[in-house]
């Protein structure tokens, strides 16, 4: 008998599971559960995994998806793979809500749709021939179980994953397009784990890759009024429970993505702004405040725009916020608006710093305007 080969590998892994699938399955007969829920869920999960998970290892079995990747010291952690996992999970959630007949029927009859939860973790696993084992995998599964404690996307990450994302964004903020907002620490016991586990829920997420994949999926499934269904079902769900506000927030984010990508048509931005105002709970989301900042800037209401951009900048400190915030600050200074001296000092320091960056041409052109220079230099 050949000797079994063991090898330690560093890994990032994610489990996805149908929330309360056993409990909900009991309300259906076996055939209904398999035909109406399990098989459509598996088919969508496999289709999306094959199209959008790239080279990541994955396995869909029963009501569970497991995907993982390895990393080495030279690459450190491949945080892009973590974003890939998050993109995939949110895309799967959206499609389960909006392109699944069983869930659409539940929404129409005021019943809670079936949902998924996800947990992402990193650590050491043991590679045994062509399979992986180890405590870290078991812990990752337990972390996924804690996603039920979440109140928004029900995607939770371990402390180690949160640190990796934050370090990555700190080092790459000038080019990073992903917006990610975490909850406060959630601490809980988990089955089979001696100490409490600390996790963080993803409260808000914006990713060009996510929305490009969504556009691709919608195009492939043409003929389906996906956006119309999204608006209708979001409004219906959010009237009944704050647990579904994430769906409307993603809708607003997707509309904003389309606005930036396709036309920069102010009329479309105005429609997004009106939707946020009509659903005032959306104004609590950071991404909505960013959109409102862009709207007020286009309206030349620089005081309001600066208020929104300043709030968002303190949360994100990303280039897509720094530049318009600086432009609004400059306009207010030109108009003699009484900004706090500390804010003025910070704006001038940031201007000198940002002009050293490799900026997109349209932003660079705006910042090099002589009237802007005159108040920020």
PAPAVO-633414 format. One record per residue (C-alpha): residue number from 1; x, y, z. Coordinates in steps of 0.02 Angstrom, whole numbers. Layout:
N
{n NUM | px X | py Y | pz Z}
...
END
This chain:
377
{n 1 | px 0 | py 0 | pz 0}
{n 2 | px 67 | py 171 | pz -47}
{n 3 | px 103 | py 289 | pz 97}
{n 4 | px -26 | py 428 | pz 114}
{n 5 | px 50 | py 598 | pz 75}
{n 6 | px 9 | py 740 | pz 196}
{n 7 | px 47 | py 921 | pz 157}
{n 8 | px 7 | py 1081 | pz 254}
{n 9 | px -67 | py 1218 | pz 145}
{n 10 | px -125 | py 1394 | pz 185}
{n 11 | px -301 | py 1419 | pz 124}
{n 12 | px -446 | py 1540 | pz 110}
{n 13 | px -615 | py 1453 | pz 109}
{n 14 | px -800 | py 1491 | pz 106}
{n 15 | px -955 | py 1389 | pz 145}
{n 16 | px -1128 | py 1440 | pz 83}
{n 17 | px -1286 | py 1356 | pz 146}
{n 18 | px -1473 | py 1375 | pz 128}
{n 19 | px -1536 | py 1458 | pz 287}
{n 20 | px -1648 | py 1345 | pz 392}
{n 21 | px -1661 | py 1221 | pz 249}
{n 22 | px -1703 | py 1073 | pz 362}
{n 23 | px -1841 | py 1169 | pz 452}
{n 24 | px -1912 | py 1237 | pz 290}
{n 25 | px -1900 | py 1069 | pz 202}
{n 26 | px -2016 | py 998 | pz 335}
{n 27 | px -2153 | py 1117 | pz 274}
{n 28 | px -2142 | py 1039 | pz 100}
{n 29 | px -2157 | py 860 | pz 41}
{n 30 | px -1997 | py 777 | pz -19}
{n 31 | px -2034 | py 800 | pz -204}
{n 32 | px -2081 | py 984 | pz -183}
{n 33 | px -1921 | py 1017 | pz -86}
{n 34 | px -1809 | py 935 | pz -217}
{n 35 | px -1899 | py 997 | pz -373}
{n 36 | px -1947 | py 1173 | pz -321}
{n 37 | px -1801 | py 1223 | pz -210}
{n 38 | px -1650 | py 1108 | pz -201}
{n 39 | px -1621 | py 1069 | pz -385}
{n 40 | px -1649 | py 1249 | pz -447}
{n 41 | px -1532 | py 1310 | pz -308}
{n 42 | px -1398 | py 1182 | pz -355}
{n 43 | px -1414 | py 1221 | pz -540}
{n 44 | px -1396 | py 1408 | pz -514}
{n 45 | px -1251 | py 1384 | pz -391}
{n 46 | px -1157 | py 1271 | pz -514}
{n 47 | px -1192 | py 1383 | pz -664}
{n 48 | px -1129 | py 1539 | pz -576}
{n 49 | px -979 | py 1447 | pz -502}
{n 50 | px -925 | py 1385 | pz -674}
{n 51 | px -944 | py 1558 | pz -750}
{n 52 | px -881 | py 1673 | pz -613}
{n 53 | px -771 | py 1581 | pz -487}
{n 54 | px -624 | py 1567 | pz -605}
{n 55 | px -492 | py 1445 | pz -546}
{n 56 | px -558 | py 1430 | pz -369}
{n 57 | px -592 | py 1253 | pz -310}
{n 58 | px -777 | py 1223 | pz -279}
{n 59 | px -900 | py 1088 | pz -235}
{n 60 | px -1091 | py 1097 | pz -233}
{n 61 | px -1170 | py 958 | pz -131}
{n 62 | px -1344 | py 953 | pz -58}
{n 63 | px -1387 | py 1129 | pz 0}
{n 64 | px -1204 | py 1176 | pz 26}
{n 65 | px -1072 | py 1262 | pz -80}
{n 66 | px -889 | py 1251 | pz -29}
{n 67 | px -757 | py 1351 | pz -122}
{n 68 | px -575 | py 1378 | pz -77}
{n 69 | px -404 | py 1429 | pz -139}
{n 70 | px -224 | py 1412 | pz -80}
{n 71 | px -95 | py 1547 | pz -60}
{n 72 | px 91 | py 1556 | pz -26}
{n 73 | px 204 | py 1678 | pz 64}
{n 74 | px 256 | py 1769 | pz -95}
{n 75 | px 75 | py 1808 | pz -139}
{n 76 | px 29 | py 1831 | pz 44}
{n 77 | px -160 | py 1816 | pz 40}
{n 78 | px -245 | py 1838 | pz -126}
{n 79 | px -377 | py 1961 | pz -70}
{n 80 | px -446 | py 1969 | pz -247}
{n 81 | px -503 | py 1789 | pz -220}
{n 82 | px -597 | py 1844 | pz -64}
{n 83 | px -686 | py 1978 | pz -166}
{n 84 | px -723 | py 1845 | pz -297}
{n 85 | px -807 | py 1738 | pz -163}
{n 86 | px -910 | py 1886 | pz -101}
{n 87 | px -960 | py 1935 | pz -279}
{n 88 | px -1017 | py 1757 | pz -312}
{n 89 | px -1118 | py 1744 | pz -151}
{n 90 | px -1210 | py 1908 | pz -177}
{n 91 | px -1247 | py 1865 | pz -359}
{n 92 | px -1317 | py 1697 | pz -302}
{n 93 | px -1425 | py 1784 | pz -171}
{n 94 | px -1495 | py 1909 | pz -296}
{n 95 | px -1539 | py 1775 | pz -423}
{n 96 | px -1617 | py 1662 | pz -291}
{n 97 | px -1730 | py 1806 | pz -240}
{n 98 | px -1772 | py 1871 | pz -413}
{n 99 | px -1755 | py 1731 | pz -539}
{n 100 | px -1821 | py 1582 | pz -442}
{n 101 | px -2005 | py 1540 | pz -467}
{n 102 | px -2023 | py 1461 | pz -295}
{n 103 | px -1955 | py 1613 | pz -204}
{n 104 | px -2051 | py 1737 | pz -313}
{n 105 | px -2212 | py 1646 | pz -269}
{n 106 | px -2169 | py 1655 | pz -83}
{n 107 | px -2138 | py 1843 | pz -98}
{n 108 | px -2302 | py 1869 | pz -191}
{n 109 | px -2396 | py 1779 | pz -52}
{n 110 | px -2307 | py 1878 | pz 87}
{n 111 | px -2201 | py 1732 | pz 144}
{n 112 | px -2016 | py 1744 | pz 183}
{n 113 | px -1910 | py 1685 | pz 35}
{n 114 | px -1777 | py 1553 | pz 56}
{n 115 | px -1608 | py 1634 | pz 85}
{n 116 | px -1425 | py 1586 | pz 96}
{n 117 | px -1292 | py 1624 | pz 225}
{n 118 | px -1103 | py 1621 | pz 198}
{n 119 | px -945 | py 1619 | pz 303}
{n 120 | px -766 | py 1655 | pz 246}
{n 121 | px -611 | py 1606 | pz 344}
{n 122 | px -424 | py 1580 | pz 322}
{n 123 | px -295 | py 1466 | pz 402}
{n 124 | px -199 | py 1303 | pz 383}
{n 125 | px -275 | py 1148 | pz 305}
{n 126 | px -203 | py 975 | pz 272}
{n 127 | px -194 | py 916 | pz 93}
{n 128 | px -215 | py 726 | pz 88}
{n 129 | px -189 | py 665 | pz -90}
{n 130 | px -324 | py 764 | pz -182}
{n 131 | px -434 | py 818 | pz -36}
{n 132 | px -416 | py 942 | pz 107}
{n 133 | px -452 | py 913 | pz 291}
{n 134 | px -419 | py 998 | pz 456}
{n 135 | px -483 | py 1104 | pz 598}
{n 136 | px -486 | py 1264 | pz 494}
{n 137 | px -614 | py 1189 | pz 375}
{n 138 | px -724 | py 1137 | pz 520}
{n 139 | px -708 | py 1312 | pz 594}
{n 140 | px -753 | py 1391 | pz 426}
{n 141 | px -913 | py 1288 | pz 424}
{n 142 | px -954 | py 1348 | pz 601}
{n 143 | px -922 | py 1528 | pz 548}
{n 144 | px -1047 | py 1505 | pz 407}
{n 145 | px -1174 | py 1450 | pz 538}
{n 146 | px -1153 | py 1617 | pz 626}
{n 147 | px -1212 | py 1707 | pz 470}
{n 148 | px -1389 | py 1681 | pz 539}
{n 149 | px -1348 | py 1811 | pz 671}
{n 150 | px -1328 | py 1941 | pz 534}
{n 151 | px -1462 | py 2068 | pz 491}
{n 152 | px -1414 | py 2117 | pz 314}
{n 153 | px -1322 | py 2013 | pz 184}
{n 154 | px -1293 | py 1865 | pz 303}
{n 155 | px -1115 | py 1852 | pz 240}
{n 156 | px -991 | py 1846 | pz 384}
{n 157 | px -801 | py 1842 | pz 387}
{n 158 | px -678 | py 1791 | pz 521}
{n 159 | px -566 | py 1917 | pz 608}
{n 160 | px -418 | py 1860 | pz 501}
{n 161 | px -513 | py 1891 | pz 337}
{n 162 | px -570 | py 2063 | pz 395}
{n 163 | px -390 | py 2112 | pz 435}
{n 164 | px -331 | py 2051 | pz 265}
{n 165 | px -461 | py 2154 | pz 173}
{n 166 | px -425 | py 2309 | pz 277}
{n 167 | px -237 | py 2293 | pz 250}
{n 168 | px -262 | py 2268 | pz 64}
{n 169 | px -375 | py 2420 | pz 50}
{n 170 | px -253 | py 2525 | pz 152}
{n 171 | px -114 | py 2482 | pz 29}
{n 172 | px -220 | py 2490 | pz -129}
{n 173 | px -353 | py 2620 | pz -91}
{n 174 | px -308 | py 2732 | pz -237}
{n 175 | px -353 | py 2597 | pz -363}
{n 176 | px -477 | py 2492 | pz -262}
{n 177 | px -654 | py 2499 | pz -332}
{n 178 | px -733 | py 2383 | pz -203}
{n 179 | px -831 | py 2465 | pz -63}
{n 180 | px -855 | py 2356 | pz 89}
{n 181 | px -931 | py 2405 | pz 256}
{n 182 | px -921 | py 2286 | pz 405}
{n 183 | px -1032 | py 2272 | pz 559}
{n 184 | px -968 | py 2284 | pz 735}
{n 185 | px -894 | py 2123 | pz 804}
{n 186 | px -1017 | py 1979 | pz 826}
{n 187 | px -958 | py 1857 | pz 959}
{n 188 | px -1041 | py 1688 | pz 986}
{n 189 | px -1014 | py 1508 | pz 1033}
{n 190 | px -1007 | py 1380 | pz 895}
{n 191 | px -1035 | py 1193 | pz 900}
{n 192 | px -874 | py 1096 | pz 928}
{n 193 | px -768 | py 1253 | pz 956}
{n 194 | px -704 | py 1280 | pz 1134}
{n 195 | px -689 | py 1470 | pz 1127}
{n 196 | px -812 | py 1599 | pz 1061}
{n 197 | px -790 | py 1645 | pz 879}
{n 198 | px -778 | py 1826 | pz 822}
{n 199 | px -854 | py 1868 | pz 654}
{n 200 | px -906 | py 2025 | pz 559}
{n 201 | px -1055 | py 2039 | pz 443}
{n 202 | px -1037 | py 2127 | pz 276}
{n 203 | px -1168 | py 2265 | pz 288}
{n 204 | px -1136 | py 2352 | pz 121}
{n 205 | px -1042 | py 2302 | pz -35}
{n 206 | px -1009 | py 2384 | pz -203}
{n 207 | px -907 | py 2298 | pz -337}
{n 208 | px -889 | py 2333 | pz -523}
{n 209 | px -853 | py 2147 | pz -548}
{n 210 | px -1014 | py 2097 | pz -460}
{n 211 | px -1119 | py 2212 | pz -568}
{n 212 | px -1028 | py 2165 | pz -729}
{n 213 | px -1066 | py 1982 | pz -690}
{n 214 | px -1246 | py 2029 | pz -654}
{n 215 | px -1259 | py 2121 | pz -821}
{n 216 | px -1187 | py 1968 | pz -906}
{n 217 | px -1315 | py 1856 | pz -821}
{n 218 | px -1460 | py 1971 | pz -866}
{n 219 | px -1402 | py 1979 | pz -1047}
{n 220 | px -1388 | py 1790 | pz -1054}
{n 221 | px -1565 | py 1774 | pz -983}
{n 222 | px -1636 | py 1909 | pz -1096}
{n 223 | px -1823 | py 1927 | pz -1109}
{n 224 | px -1839 | py 1930 | pz -920}
{n 225 | px -1881 | py 2104 | pz -850}
{n 226 | px -1751 | py 2077 | pz -715}
{n 227 | px -1738 | py 2259 | pz -660}
{n 228 | px -1928 | py 2279 | pz -651}
{n 229 | px -1944 | py 2121 | pz -546}
{n 230 | px -1802 | py 2183 | pz -434}
{n 231 | px -1891 | py 2348 | pz -399}
{n 232 | px -2059 | py 2263 | pz -369}
{n 233 | px -1994 | py 2128 | pz -253}
{n 234 | px -1877 | py 2245 | pz -158}
{n 235 | px -2020 | py 2365 | pz -122}
{n 236 | px -2133 | py 2222 | pz -69}
{n 237 | px -2006 | py 2143 | pz 49}
{n 238 | px -1942 | py 2305 | pz 125}
{n 239 | px -2118 | py 2359 | pz 171}
{n 240 | px -2129 | py 2207 | pz 285}
{n 241 | px -1956 | py 2193 | pz 361}
{n 242 | px -1792 | py 2287 | pz 380}
{n 243 | px -1703 | py 2120 | pz 351}
{n 244 | px -1722 | py 2150 | pz 164}
{n 245 | px -1655 | py 2328 | pz 153}
{n 246 | px -1494 | py 2255 | pz 81}
{n 247 | px -1590 | py 2207 | pz -76}
{n 248 | px -1646 | py 2386 | pz -109}
{n 249 | px -1473 | py 2452 | pz -68}
{n 250 | px -1397 | py 2335 | pz -197}
{n 251 | px -1529 | py 2391 | pz -322}
{n 252 | px -1479 | py 2573 | pz -296}
{n 253 | px -1294 | py 2526 | pz -310}
{n 254 | px -1326 | py 2431 | pz -471}
{n 255 | px -1423 | py 2577 | pz -546}
{n 256 | px -1279 | py 2694 | pz -500}
{n 257 | px -1155 | py 2573 | pz -581}
{n 258 | px -1257 | py 2580 | pz -741}
{n 259 | px -1265 | py 2770 | pz -732}
{n 260 | px -1075 | py 2783 | pz -719}
{n 261 | px -1043 | py 2650 | pz -850}
{n 262 | px -1168 | py 2691 | pz -985}
{n 263 | px -1212 | py 2873 | pz -995}
{n 264 | px -1184 | py 2988 | pz -846}
{n 265 | px -1359 | py 3048 | pz -892}
{n 266 | px -1411 | py 3169 | pz -754}
{n 267 | px -1594 | py 3120 | pz -779}
{n 268 | px -1551 | py 2942 | pz -729}
{n 269 | px -1455 | py 3003 | pz -577}
{n 270 | px -1608 | py 3105 | pz -528}
{n 271 | px -1718 | py 2948 | pz -536}
{n 272 | px -1597 | py 2856 | pz -421}
{n 273 | px -1599 | py 3003 | pz -300}
{n 274 | px -1789 | py 3005 | pz -299}
{n 275 | px -1794 | py 2818 | pz -263}
{n 276 | px -1678 | py 2844 | pz -113}
{n 277 | px -1786 | py 2988 | pz -50}
{n 278 | px -1947 | py 2887 | pz -72}
{n 279 | px -1871 | py 2745 | pz 30}
{n 280 | px -1794 | py 2847 | pz 169}
{n 281 | px -1716 | py 2696 | pz 256}
{n 282 | px -1592 | py 2694 | pz 111}
{n 283 | px -1519 | py 2860 | pz 167}
{n 284 | px -1438 | py 2768 | pz 312}
{n 285 | px -1326 | py 2671 | pz 193}
{n 286 | px -1153 | py 2739 | pz 155}
{n 287 | px -1170 | py 2700 | pz -31}
{n 288 | px -1333 | py 2798 | pz -41}
{n 289 | px -1247 | py 2948 | pz 39}
{n 290 | px -1111 | py 2936 | pz -94}
{n 291 | px -1243 | py 2938 | pz -231}
{n 292 | px -1332 | py 3086 | pz -152}
{n 293 | px -1164 | py 3176 | pz -147}
{n 294 | px -1142 | py 3150 | pz -334}
{n 295 | px -1319 | py 3213 | pz -365}
{n 296 | px -1296 | py 3373 | pz -263}
{n 297 | px -1127 | py 3403 | pz -345}
{n 298 | px -1207 | py 3395 | pz -517}
{n 299 | px -1340 | py 3516 | pz -455}
{n 300 | px -1198 | py 3631 | pz -398}
{n 301 | px -1262 | py 3622 | pz -219}
{n 302 | px -1086 | py 3608 | pz -154}
{n 303 | px -1125 | py 3626 | pz 31}
{n 304 | px -1242 | py 3477 | pz 31}
{n 305 | px -1126 | py 3378 | pz -82}
{n 306 | px -977 | py 3412 | pz 31}
{n 307 | px -1077 | py 3353 | pz 183}
{n 308 | px -1114 | py 3187 | pz 98}
{n 309 | px -939 | py 3161 | pz 28}
{n 310 | px -858 | py 3207 | pz 194}
{n 311 | px -964 | py 3078 | pz 285}
{n 312 | px -924 | py 2943 | pz 157}
{n 313 | px -740 | py 2990 | pz 149}
{n 314 | px -721 | py 2961 | pz 336}
{n 315 | px -789 | py 2786 | pz 309}
{n 316 | px -697 | py 2740 | pz 150}
{n 317 | px -550 | py 2857 | pz 112}
{n 318 | px -553 | py 2801 | pz -71}
{n 319 | px -503 | py 2896 | pz -226}
{n 320 | px -679 | py 2897 | pz -298}
{n 321 | px -731 | py 2996 | pz -142}
{n 322 | px -573 | py 3100 | pz -114}
{n 323 | px -579 | py 3184 | pz -284}
{n 324 | px -761 | py 3246 | pz -283}
{n 325 | px -743 | py 3295 | pz -100}
{n 326 | px -593 | py 3403 | pz -145}
{n 327 | px -686 | py 3481 | pz -291}
{n 328 | px -835 | py 3525 | pz -179}
{n 329 | px -719 | py 3597 | pz -47}
{n 330 | px -633 | py 3704 | pz -178}
{n 331 | px -799 | py 3770 | pz -243}
{n 332 | px -853 | py 3816 | pz -66}
{n 333 | px -688 | py 3907 | pz -36}
{n 334 | px -708 | py 4003 | pz -200}
{n 335 | px -881 | py 4057 | pz -142}
{n 336 | px -813 | py 4115 | pz 26}
{n 337 | px -906 | py 3980 | pz 123}
{n 338 | px -843 | py 3978 | pz 304}
{n 339 | px -763 | py 3806 | pz 316}
{n 340 | px -675 | py 3758 | pz 476}
{n 341 | px -487 | py 3798 | pz 473}
{n 342 | px -444 | py 3617 | pz 510}
{n 343 | px -549 | py 3559 | pz 361}
{n 344 | px -464 | py 3690 | pz 248}
{n 345 | px -292 | py 3632 | pz 306}
{n 346 | px -338 | py 3449 | pz 274}
{n 347 | px -408 | py 3489 | pz 102}
{n 348 | px -247 | py 3577 | pz 51}
{n 349 | px -140 | py 3433 | pz 115}
{n 350 | px -248 | py 3306 | pz 25}
{n 351 | px -242 | py 3407 | pz -136}
{n 352 | px -52 | py 3405 | pz -137}
{n 353 | px -53 | py 3218 | pz -100}
{n 354 | px -185 | py 3169 | pz -228}
{n 355 | px -102 | py 3266 | pz -369}
{n 356 | px 47 | py 3148 | pz -352}
{n 357 | px -63 | py 2998 | pz -389}
{n 358 | px -88 | py 2913 | pz -556}
{n 359 | px -262 | py 2985 | pz -581}
{n 360 | px -392 | py 2949 | pz -714}
{n 361 | px -379 | py 3084 | pz -849}
{n 362 | px -551 | py 3162 | pz -816}
{n 363 | px -514 | py 3183 | pz -629}
{n 364 | px -339 | py 3249 | pz -663}
{n 365 | px -408 | py 3379 | pz -784}
{n 366 | px -534 | py 3442 | pz -656}
{n 367 | px -406 | py 3453 | pz -516}
{n 368 | px -283 | py 3549 | pz -626}
{n 369 | px -410 | py 3686 | pz -661}
{n 370 | px -329 | py 3854 | pz -615}
{n 371 | px -477 | py 3907 | pz -508}
{n 372 | px -460 | py 3747 | pz -405}
{n 373 | px -273 | py 3770 | pz -387}
{n 374 | px -295 | py 3948 | pz -330}
{n 375 | px -388 | py 3899 | pz -172}
{n 376 | px -305 | py 3732 | pz -133}
{n 377 | px -121 | py 3777 | pz -157}
END
